[in-house]
Each structure stands twice: as structure tokens, then as C-alpha cells.
Amino acid sequence: MRKKIIIYIPNLSGGGTERFYYQLANFLSKFQEYSLTYFYSVDLKNKKNLIHKDIKFRKTLASKSIFAFLEIIFFTWTSKYSLILTAQNHPNVLFSLFRFLIPKRTKLIISERAFTELALVDSKKITSKLINLLIPLSYRNADYIHCLTNRIANHMATKYKLPKKKLVVIPNFVDVSSIEKSANEEVVLKNKDRWFLKSPYIISIGRLHNQKGYKFLLVSFSKIANKIPHNLIILGEGSLLNDLMMQVKELNLEKRVIFPGFVKNPYPLLKRSQLFVLSSLYEGMPNVLLEAIALNVPIVSSDCPSGPKEILGERYKELLYQPKDTVSLSKLILKQINNPKKIPISFLKESFSVERVLKAHDELITKCL
């Protein structure tokens, strides 16, 4: 008899979490012993992406997780599901806190994909403060808690007093062949920004949010802008755009820095860059850092909690700097521009290959069931 699995990710359109769980569902659907239903609460713009012969996609009636999870629990009773997989703080807390509503036969695996305490403290929402208080009470009710890094797992055990036996570390993967294919497409930029491509450039990619540390990156770049011909491209959208543009003006960098906004396929721009910089104050396991390595682009990264150091290890620790240290960052940028040290793509296959990571998830599910 096929094991029936629910995956619930609230928003189908989004970043690394959404892409990962779609790929995981696609991988698991190839096994005859699994029957998959993928619940979501917010649509994709292009619903053609939801057509899959082996995965049932089902939109919840409610758009908010706090109501949608009750609908999903109803289905666990009526359709006899064996396992619920979910990620992100809101659904994680809801499903684990109200675990007593879920049938005893139905197992629960939640996924912690960021350095939770910093992410929640950084949020001004009252609900985020509440979630921080509820994690110790709720998460322990899950059968397993998937963490992206050892540092996240250790933090969950010490800060939130969660049982170590329930914490399982599986990193993100990087699909090198898919990224290379996308990177060979034409660069897409608005006409007003295309002049920027005539000069060499440094690139950073991520939403314009305090987490990404862009104000420190701009200060670091201003210290060395007169020493290099390279410009700076920061790809992404977010609430800090006006603040960052004002900072660029104050630093007299208007002709050296641009914010093109959201670019559907950032890989051609990333591939053609001379350096990728991750200036984040905290992360889970930054996919974009793995993707830069996959495209053979030199990198510089903050040693923020929790992913970069576990990605680079001791072999490449000289490419790390302490978050907010603008002097060290400017020196590292100069060093990587003048004498770039690249990380070989083969390095990714050791721990971050698609096959290895998805197999580890399959083993965790098998163990749970």
C-alpha cells in the first residue's frame, strides 16, 4: 500500500524553500511507494507549473496558515495520510503545537531553514515574538526537526531546549547542470541599466532587507571604489530600496551602484560578474553562495550564522569576514579582485549534490514511517 504524504508550503511563489520542496516532491513522486499531495495557500502566477501527473496540488480555502492548517488536519483524518512535511515558522509551530489534533498514525517532520532567533528578533511583528516563545513548547512534538546546518541544530538544542535525537541535519543542494543551463541565456536588464554591463562588476543578490547587510556592503565598496574599475550590482526587491539609494547618493556612488530590482533569471548576470559578495548578518544555508560557486565565480562571504562557514569549511575560511566589519570586507574584495581564489565546482559534489541531499531526505522519511 502506498504511503500518503502531505507537503505544506504556504506560498508557492517565493525563494529557496519553495523551490526546494517542489523539487523534493518531484523526486519523491518517482517512487511507487509514495502518494503525494502538495498543499499551498497562495497561488503561483503561472499555474502551468502545477501540472504534474504524479503530484496532487491542492490550494487551501484559507490564505493564512493559521486557518489552512486546520483544513489540512481534516484531510489527514479523512484520507489517512502517513506523513506531513512542512517548513517555515508559522506552519511549523501550528502543526507541532496542535499535534494532538493529528491522527497518531500520521508522522510530522518540520524544517528549520534559518537561524531562527535572529530572524524572529529582526522582525517587528508581534506574531514573530510569540512564535519565538512557542518554539520550545511546540517543536518537541514533531517526530523530527530538519535543520539545514549543524549550527542551526546546535542552536535549536541549546536555545530552545529541543531534544537532540529529533534534530536531523541535511544541507541544501545545488543543481549545477540546471544553473549552468540558465546562466547561458541572455542577460535581461532594463534598458536604463544595460550601460552598466560595459564595465566589470561585483554582484550581490537578495531581498533588500536588514538581514542582507547591504548598508555595510555599500560602506565597504565606497572605501575601495577609487581603486578598482568595478561597479556594484545589487539584485533584489524590498522595503530598504529608498534607504539604500539615499545611502548611495550620500557616498557619491550614483554612477557606480545600481539596483535593478527582481530579475527572474539572475544567473547570466551572476556568471558574468567578477565577484559575488554575501554580506548577510544571518542566513540559513544561502543557496546563492552555492550557486556562485557552481558558476565558477570568485566569492566573499560574511561568517554569519549559520551557513557560510559550514559551506566553505577550513579550506576556504580566508574568504570569510565578520558581519558588519566594513574594513575587512573592503580588503577581501580587493584581494579577490586582484588575485581571485576560486572554489572548484567539484567541491559541491562532496556534500551538496542533488542526488545526495534528496537521498538523505528519502532516508529520513523512510526512517519516520
The 8 nearest C-alpha neighbors of each residue, nearest first, counted from 0:
[[1, 2, 32, 33, 3, 31, 34, 81],
 [2, 0, 32, 33, 34, 3, 31, 4],
 [1, 3, 33, 32, 34, 81, 4, 0],
 [2, 4, 34, 80, 81, 33, 35, 1],
 [5, 3, 82, 35, 80, 81, 83, 34],
 [6, 4, 83, 36, 37, 35, 84, 82],
 [5, 7, 84, 37, 85, 83, 38, 36],
 [6, 8, 38, 85, 39, 37, 9, 84],
 [7, 9, 39, 10, 85, 86, 6, 38],
 [10, 8, 39, 40, 41, 7, 11, 64],
 [11, 9, 41, 12, 8, 40, 39, 13],
 [12, 10, 43, 17, 42, 13, 41, 39],
 [13, 11, 43, 10, 17, 42, 14, 44],
 [12, 14, 17, 11, 10, 15, 18, 16],
 [15, 13, 16, 17, 18, 12, 19, 11],
 [14, 16, 18, 17, 19, 286, 13, 285],
 [17, 15, 19, 18, 14, 20, 13, 86],
 [16, 18, 20, 19, 15, 14, 13, 11],
 [19, 17, 15, 21, 16, 20, 22, 14],
 [18, 20, 22, 16, 17, 21, 15, 23],
 [21, 19, 23, 22, 17, 18, 24, 16],
 [20, 22, 24, 18, 23, 19, 25, 17],
 [23, 21, 25, 19, 20, 24, 26, 18],
 [22, 24, 20, 26, 25, 21, 19, 27],
 [25, 23, 21, 27, 26, 22, 28, 20],
 [24, 26, 22, 28, 23, 27, 21, 29],
 [25, 27, 23, 24, 28, 29, 22, 357],
 [28, 26, 24, 29, 25, 30, 23, 33],
 [29, 27, 25, 30, 26, 53, 24, 33],
 [28, 30, 27, 26, 31, 25, 53, 33],
 [31, 29, 28, 32, 27, 33, 26, 34],
 [30, 32, 33, 29, 1, 28, 34, 27],
 [31, 33, 1, 30, 2, 34, 0, 3],
 [34, 32, 2, 1, 31, 3, 30, 35],
 [33, 35, 3, 2, 4, 1, 32, 28],
 [36, 34, 4, 54, 3, 5, 33, 55],
 [35, 37, 55, 5, 56, 54, 38, 4],
 [36, 38, 56, 6, 5, 55, 7, 57],
 [39, 37, 7, 57, 58, 56, 6, 36],
 [38, 40, 9, 58, 8, 7, 41, 10],
 [39, 41, 62, 9, 59, 58, 10, 61],
 [42, 40, 10, 39, 62, 11, 9, 43],
 [43, 41, 11, 44, 40, 10, 12, 39],
 [42, 44, 12, 45, 11, 46, 41, 48],
 [45, 43, 46, 42, 12, 47, 48, 11],
 [44, 46, 43, 47, 48, 49, 42, 12],
 [47, 45, 48, 49, 43, 44, 42, 50],
 [46, 48, 49, 45, 50, 43, 44, 51],
 [47, 49, 46, 50, 45, 43, 51, 44],
 [50, 48, 47, 46, 51, 56, 45, 43],
 [49, 51, 48, 47, 52, 46, 56, 54],
 [52, 50, 54, 53, 49, 55, 48, 56],
 [51, 53, 54, 50, 55, 28, 49, 25],
 [52, 54, 51, 28, 55, 35, 34, 29],
 [55, 53, 35, 51, 36, 52, 56, 28],
 [56, 54, 36, 37, 35, 57, 53, 51],
 [57, 55, 37, 36, 38, 54, 49, 58],
 [56, 58, 38, 37, 55, 59, 39, 36],
 [57, 59, 39, 40, 38, 60, 56, 41],
 [60, 58, 40, 61, 67, 39, 57, 38],
 [59, 61, 58, 62, 67, 40, 70, 66],
 [62, 60, 67, 59, 63, 66, 40, 64],
 [61, 63, 40, 41, 60, 64, 67, 59],
 [64, 62, 65, 61, 66, 67, 40, 9],
 [65, 63, 67, 66, 68, 90, 9, 62],
 [64, 66, 63, 67, 68, 93, 90, 69],
 [67, 65, 64, 68, 69, 63, 61, 70],
 [66, 68, 64, 61, 70, 69, 65, 59],
 [67, 69, 71, 70, 66, 64, 65, 72],
 [70, 68, 72, 71, 67, 66, 73, 65],
 [69, 71, 73, 67, 68, 72, 74, 66],
 [72, 70, 68, 74, 73, 69, 67, 75],
 [71, 73, 69, 75, 74, 70, 101, 68],
 [74, 72, 70, 71, 76, 75, 69, 77],
 [73, 75, 77, 71, 76, 72, 78, 70],
 [76, 74, 80, 72, 79, 73, 78, 77],
 [77, 75, 74, 73, 79, 78, 102, 72],
 [76, 78, 74, 75, 79, 73, 80, 72],
 [77, 79, 75, 74, 76, 80, 3, 73],
 [80, 78, 75, 76, 77, 81, 3, 74],
 [79, 81, 3, 75, 78, 82, 4, 105],
 [80, 82, 105, 3, 4, 2, 106, 104],
 [83, 81, 106, 4, 105, 107, 80, 5],
 [82, 84, 5, 107, 6, 4, 106, 108],
 [85, 83, 6, 108, 109, 5, 107, 7],
 [84, 86, 7, 109, 6, 8, 110, 91],
 [85, 87, 110, 109, 91, 8, 111, 90],
 [88, 86, 89, 91, 90, 111, 110, 112],
 [87, 89, 91, 90, 92, 86, 130, 111],
 [88, 90, 92, 91, 87, 93, 64, 130],
 [91, 89, 93, 92, 88, 94, 64, 87],
 [92, 90, 88, 89, 93, 94, 109, 86],
 [91, 93, 95, 89, 90, 96, 94, 137],
 [92, 94, 90, 96, 95, 91, 97, 89],
 [95, 93, 97, 91, 96, 98, 92, 90],
 [94, 96, 98, 137, 92, 140, 97, 141],
 [97, 95, 137, 93, 98, 92, 94, 140],
 [98, 96, 99, 94, 95, 100, 93, 101],
 [97, 99, 95, 100, 101, 96, 94, 140],
 [98, 100, 97, 101, 102, 96, 103, 95],
 [101, 99, 98, 97, 102, 72, 94, 103],
 [100, 102, 98, 99, 72, 103, 105, 75],
 [103, 101, 104, 105, 76, 100, 75, 99],
 [104, 102, 105, 101, 106, 99, 100, 98],
 [103, 105, 102, 81, 106, 80, 79, 101],
 [106, 104, 81, 82, 102, 103, 80, 101],
 [105, 107, 82, 81, 83, 142, 104, 108],
 [106, 108, 83, 141, 142, 82, 84, 109],
 [109, 107, 143, 84, 142, 144, 141, 83],
 [110, 108, 85, 144, 86, 91, 84, 145],
 [109, 111, 145, 86, 144, 146, 112, 85],
 [112, 110, 146, 145, 113, 86, 87, 109],
 [111, 113, 283, 147, 110, 146, 87, 114],
 [283, 114, 112, 115, 282, 111, 151, 284],
 [115, 113, 283, 151, 116, 117, 282, 118],
 [114, 116, 118, 113, 117, 119, 111, 112],
 [115, 117, 119, 118, 114, 120, 131, 121],
 [118, 116, 120, 119, 115, 121, 114, 281],
 [117, 119, 115, 121, 116, 120, 114, 122],
 [118, 120, 122, 116, 121, 127, 117, 115],
 [119, 121, 117, 122, 118, 116, 128, 123],
 [122, 120, 118, 119, 117, 123, 210, 209],
 [123, 121, 119, 120, 124, 127, 118, 128],
 [124, 122, 125, 121, 127, 120, 128, 119],
 [123, 125, 126, 127, 122, 128, 119, 129],
 [124, 126, 128, 127, 129, 123, 122, 130],
 [125, 127, 129, 124, 128, 130, 131, 123],
 [128, 126, 130, 119, 129, 125, 124, 131],
 [129, 127, 131, 125, 126, 130, 119, 132],
 [130, 128, 126, 132, 127, 131, 133, 125],
 [131, 129, 133, 127, 132, 128, 134, 126],
 [130, 132, 128, 129, 133, 134, 127, 119],
 [131, 133, 129, 130, 134, 128, 135, 136],
 [132, 134, 130, 136, 131, 135, 137, 129],
 [133, 135, 137, 136, 138, 131, 132, 130],
 [136, 134, 159, 133, 137, 138, 160, 161],
 [137, 135, 133, 134, 138, 139, 96, 132],
 [136, 138, 96, 95, 134, 139, 135, 140],
 [139, 137, 140, 134, 95, 141, 135, 136],
 [138, 140, 141, 137, 161, 136, 135, 162],
 [141, 139, 138, 95, 137, 142, 98, 96],
 [142, 140, 107, 143, 139, 95, 138, 108],
 [141, 143, 107, 108, 106, 140, 165, 144],
 [144, 142, 165, 108, 141, 166, 145, 109],
 [145, 143, 166, 109, 110, 165, 108, 167],
 [144, 146, 110, 167, 168, 111, 166, 109],
 [147, 145, 168, 111, 148, 152, 167, 110],
 [148, 146, 170, 169, 168, 112, 284, 283],
 [149, 147, 151, 150, 146, 168, 170, 306],
 [148, 150, 152, 151, 153, 168, 147, 146],
 [149, 151, 153, 148, 152, 305, 154, 304],
 [150, 152, 154, 148, 149, 153, 114, 155],
 [153, 151, 149, 155, 154, 150, 146, 166],
 [154, 152, 156, 150, 155, 151, 149, 157],
 [153, 155, 151, 157, 156, 152, 158, 150],
 [156, 154, 152, 159, 153, 158, 157, 151],
 [155, 157, 161, 160, 153, 154, 159, 158],
 [158, 156, 154, 160, 155, 159, 153, 161],
 [159, 157, 154, 155, 160, 156, 161, 153],
 [158, 160, 135, 155, 161, 157, 156, 134],
 [161, 159, 156, 157, 158, 135, 162, 155],
 [160, 162, 156, 159, 139, 155, 163, 135],
 [163, 161, 164, 165, 156, 160, 139, 166],
 [162, 164, 166, 165, 156, 161, 152, 153],
 [165, 163, 162, 166, 167, 143, 161, 144],
 [164, 166, 143, 163, 162, 144, 167, 142],
 [167, 165, 144, 163, 164, 145, 143, 152],
 [166, 168, 145, 146, 144, 165, 169, 143],
 [169, 167, 146, 147, 148, 145, 149, 170],
 [168, 170, 147, 146, 167, 356, 171, 145],
 [171, 169, 147, 148, 172, 168, 356, 351],
 [172, 170, 351, 147, 284, 173, 169, 356],
 [171, 173, 351, 353, 352, 356, 170, 174],
 [172, 174, 175, 351, 352, 353, 289, 290],
 [175, 173, 177, 176, 353, 178, 172, 352],
 [174, 176, 178, 177, 293, 173, 179, 290],
 [175, 177, 179, 178, 174, 180, 181, 293],
 [178, 176, 180, 179, 175, 174, 181, 182],
 [179, 177, 181, 175, 180, 176, 182, 174],
 [180, 178, 182, 176, 181, 177, 175, 183],
 [179, 181, 177, 178, 182, 183, 176, 184],
 [182, 180, 178, 183, 179, 184, 266, 177],
 [181, 183, 267, 266, 179, 180, 184, 178],
 [184, 182, 181, 180, 267, 179, 185, 266],
 [183, 185, 182, 181, 267, 186, 180, 266],
 [186, 184, 187, 267, 183, 182, 181, 268],
 [185, 187, 267, 268, 188, 184, 265, 264],
 [186, 188, 185, 189, 262, 264, 267, 268],
 [189, 187, 193, 192, 190, 186, 259, 262],
 [188, 190, 191, 192, 193, 187, 259, 262],
 [191, 189, 193, 192, 188, 194, 187, 195],
 [190, 192, 189, 193, 194, 188, 195, 259],
 [193, 191, 190, 189, 194, 195, 188, 259],
 [192, 194, 195, 190, 196, 191, 188, 189],
 [195, 193, 196, 192, 197, 191, 190, 198],
 [196, 194, 193, 197, 192, 198, 230, 257],
 [195, 197, 198, 194, 193, 199, 200, 192],
 [198, 196, 195, 194, 199, 193, 200, 230],
 [197, 199, 196, 195, 200, 229, 230, 228],
 [200, 198, 229, 230, 273, 228, 197, 272],
 [199, 201, 230, 229, 231, 272, 273, 198],
 [200, 202, 231, 274, 272, 273, 275, 230],
 [203, 201, 232, 275, 231, 233, 274, 272],
 [202, 204, 233, 276, 275, 277, 234, 232],
 [205, 203, 234, 233, 235, 202, 206, 287],
 [206, 204, 235, 234, 207, 203, 211, 236],
 [205, 207, 235, 236, 237, 208, 204, 211],
 [208, 206, 237, 239, 236, 235, 238, 240],
 [209, 207, 210, 206, 211, 239, 237, 238],
 [208, 210, 211, 212, 207, 213, 239, 280],
 [211, 209, 208, 280, 212, 279, 281, 121],
 [210, 212, 279, 209, 213, 208, 278, 280],
 [213, 211, 279, 278, 214, 215, 210, 209],
 [214, 212, 216, 215, 211, 217, 278, 209],
 [213, 215, 217, 216, 212, 218, 243, 246],
 [216, 214, 218, 213, 217, 212, 323, 325],
 [215, 217, 213, 219, 214, 218, 220, 278],
 [218, 216, 220, 214, 215, 219, 221, 213],
 [219, 217, 215, 221, 220, 216, 214, 325],
 [220, 218, 329, 325, 216, 222, 217, 221],
 [219, 221, 217, 222, 218, 223, 224, 216],
 [220, 222, 218, 224, 219, 223, 217, 250],
 [223, 221, 219, 220, 224, 218, 329, 225],
 [224, 222, 226, 225, 220, 221, 329, 227],
 [223, 225, 221, 226, 220, 227, 222, 228],
 [224, 226, 223, 227, 228, 222, 221, 220],
 [227, 225, 223, 224, 228, 333, 222, 229],
 [228, 226, 229, 224, 225, 223, 333, 336],
 [229, 227, 230, 199, 226, 198, 224, 225],
 [230, 228, 200, 199, 227, 201, 198, 231],
 [229, 231, 200, 255, 256, 201, 199, 228],
 [232, 230, 256, 201, 200, 202, 255, 233],
 [231, 233, 202, 257, 256, 201, 258, 234],
 [234, 232, 203, 258, 204, 202, 257, 231],
 [235, 233, 204, 260, 259, 258, 205, 261],
 [234, 236, 260, 261, 206, 205, 207, 204],
 [237, 235, 260, 206, 207, 261, 240, 234],
 [238, 236, 207, 206, 239, 240, 208, 235],
 [237, 239, 240, 207, 208, 236, 241, 242],
 [240, 238, 242, 207, 237, 241, 208, 243],
 [241, 239, 243, 242, 238, 237, 244, 207],
 [242, 240, 244, 243, 239, 245, 238, 246],
 [243, 241, 245, 239, 244, 240, 246, 238],
 [242, 244, 246, 240, 245, 241, 239, 247],
 [243, 245, 247, 241, 246, 242, 240, 248],
 [246, 244, 248, 242, 243, 247, 241, 249],
 [245, 247, 243, 249, 248, 244, 250, 242],
 [248, 246, 244, 250, 252, 245, 249, 253],
 [247, 249, 251, 245, 246, 250, 253, 252],
 [248, 250, 246, 251, 247, 245, 252, 244],
 [249, 251, 247, 248, 252, 246, 221, 218],
 [252, 250, 248, 249, 253, 247, 254, 221],
 [251, 253, 255, 247, 250, 254, 256, 248],
 [254, 252, 255, 248, 251, 256, 247, 257],
 [255, 253, 252, 256, 257, 251, 230, 195],
 [254, 256, 230, 252, 253, 231, 257, 229],
 [257, 255, 231, 232, 253, 230, 252, 254],
 [256, 258, 232, 259, 233, 231, 255, 192],
 [257, 259, 233, 260, 234, 232, 256, 235],
 [260, 258, 234, 257, 261, 192, 233, 188],
 [261, 259, 235, 236, 258, 234, 262, 233],
 [260, 262, 235, 236, 234, 263, 259, 265],
 [263, 261, 264, 265, 260, 234, 235, 187],
 [262, 264, 265, 261, 187, 266, 260, 235],
 [263, 265, 262, 266, 181, 267, 187, 182],
 [266, 264, 268, 262, 267, 269, 263, 182],
 [265, 267, 182, 269, 268, 264, 270, 181],
 [268, 266, 182, 270, 186, 269, 265, 183],
 [269, 267, 271, 266, 270, 265, 186, 272],
 [268, 270, 266, 272, 267, 271, 265, 202],
 [269, 271, 267, 268, 272, 294, 266, 182],
 [272, 270, 268, 269, 267, 273, 296, 200],
 [273, 271, 269, 200, 274, 270, 201, 202],
 [272, 274, 201, 200, 296, 199, 271, 297],
 [273, 275, 201, 297, 272, 298, 296, 202],
 [274, 276, 298, 202, 203, 201, 297, 299],
 [277, 275, 299, 203, 300, 298, 278, 202],
 [276, 278, 300, 279, 301, 203, 299, 275],
 [277, 279, 212, 301, 211, 300, 276, 216],
 [280, 278, 211, 212, 281, 210, 277, 301],
 [279, 281, 210, 303, 322, 212, 211, 278],
 [282, 280, 304, 303, 279, 210, 305, 114],
 [283, 281, 113, 305, 284, 304, 114, 285],
 [113, 282, 284, 112, 306, 114, 305, 285],
 [283, 285, 306, 282, 286, 147, 171, 305],
 [286, 284, 287, 288, 283, 282, 306, 289],
 [287, 285, 289, 288, 290, 284, 15, 171],
 [286, 288, 290, 289, 285, 291, 204, 205],
 [289, 287, 291, 290, 286, 285, 292, 277],
 [288, 290, 286, 292, 287, 291, 293, 173],
 [289, 291, 287, 293, 292, 288, 286, 294],
 [292, 290, 294, 288, 293, 296, 289, 287],
 [291, 293, 295, 289, 294, 290, 296, 342],
 [292, 294, 290, 291, 344, 295, 175, 289],
 [295, 293, 291, 292, 296, 270, 290, 179],
 [296, 294, 292, 293, 291, 297, 341, 344],
 [295, 297, 291, 294, 292, 274, 298, 270],
 [298, 296, 341, 274, 339, 340, 275, 295],
 [299, 297, 275, 274, 276, 296, 300, 318],
 [298, 300, 276, 318, 319, 277, 275, 331],
 [301, 299, 277, 319, 276, 278, 318, 302],
 [300, 302, 320, 322, 319, 303, 278, 321],
 [303, 301, 321, 319, 320, 308, 307, 322],
 [304, 302, 281, 301, 280, 305, 322, 279],
 [305, 303, 281, 282, 306, 114, 302, 150],
 [304, 306, 283, 303, 150, 282, 114, 151],
 [305, 307, 284, 309, 283, 308, 304, 310],
 [308, 306, 310, 309, 302, 311, 305, 303],
 [309, 307, 311, 310, 312, 306, 302, 316],
 [310, 308, 312, 306, 307, 311, 148, 305],
 [309, 311, 307, 308, 312, 306, 289, 284],
 [310, 312, 308, 315, 309, 307, 316, 313],
 [313, 311, 309, 308, 314, 310, 315, 316],
 [312, 314, 316, 315, 311, 308, 317, 309],
 [315, 313, 312, 316, 311, 317, 318, 342],
 [314, 316, 311, 317, 313, 318, 312, 319],
 [315, 317, 313, 318, 319, 314, 312, 311],
 [318, 316, 315, 319, 320, 314, 313, 331],
 [317, 319, 299, 316, 315, 300, 320, 298],
 [320, 318, 300, 301, 302, 317, 316, 299],
 [321, 319, 301, 302, 327, 328, 322, 300],
 [320, 322, 302, 301, 324, 323, 319, 303],
 [321, 323, 301, 324, 280, 303, 302, 320],
 [322, 324, 325, 215, 321, 212, 280, 278],
 [325, 323, 322, 326, 327, 321, 328, 320],
 [326, 324, 219, 328, 327, 323, 215, 329],
 [325, 327, 329, 328, 324, 330, 219, 222],
 [328, 326, 330, 329, 325, 324, 331, 320],
 [327, 329, 325, 331, 330, 326, 219, 332],
 [328, 330, 219, 332, 326, 331, 327, 325],
 [331, 329, 327, 333, 328, 332, 334, 326],
 [332, 330, 334, 328, 333, 329, 335, 327],
 [333, 331, 329, 335, 334, 330, 336, 328],
 [334, 332, 336, 330, 331, 335, 337, 329],
 [333, 335, 331, 337, 332, 336, 338, 330],
 [334, 336, 339, 332, 338, 333, 337, 331],
 [337, 335, 333, 334, 339, 338, 332, 274],
 [338, 336, 334, 335, 333, 339, 332, 227],
 [337, 339, 335, 334, 336, 340, 333, 341],
 [340, 338, 335, 336, 297, 337, 341, 334],
 [339, 341, 297, 335, 338, 342, 298, 318],
 [342, 340, 297, 339, 343, 295, 296, 298],
 [341, 343, 292, 344, 340, 295, 346, 297],
 [344, 342, 345, 346, 341, 295, 292, 347],
 [343, 345, 346, 293, 347, 292, 342, 295],
 [344, 346, 343, 347, 348, 349, 342, 293],
 [347, 345, 344, 348, 343, 349, 342, 350],
 [348, 346, 351, 345, 349, 344, 350, 352],
 [347, 349, 352, 345, 346, 351, 350, 344],
 [348, 350, 347, 346, 351, 352, 345, 355],
 [351, 349, 348, 347, 352, 355, 356, 170],
 [352, 350, 172, 347, 348, 173, 349, 171],
 [351, 353, 348, 355, 172, 354, 173, 350],
 [354, 352, 172, 356, 355, 174, 357, 173],
 [353, 355, 357, 352, 356, 358, 172, 351],
 [354, 356, 358, 352, 353, 357, 359, 351],
 [357, 355, 359, 358, 353, 354, 172, 352],
 [358, 356, 360, 359, 354, 355, 353, 361],
 [357, 359, 361, 355, 360, 356, 354, 362],
 [360, 358, 362, 356, 357, 361, 363, 355],
 [361, 359, 363, 357, 362, 358, 364, 356],
 [360, 362, 358, 364, 359, 363, 365, 357],
 [361, 363, 365, 359, 360, 364, 366, 358],
 [364, 362, 360, 366, 361, 365, 367, 359],
 [363, 365, 367, 361, 366, 362, 368, 360],
 [366, 364, 362, 368, 367, 363, 361, 360],
 [365, 367, 363, 364, 368, 362, 361, 360],
 [368, 366, 364, 365, 363, 106, 142, 143],
 [367, 365, 366, 364, 106, 81, 82, 2]]
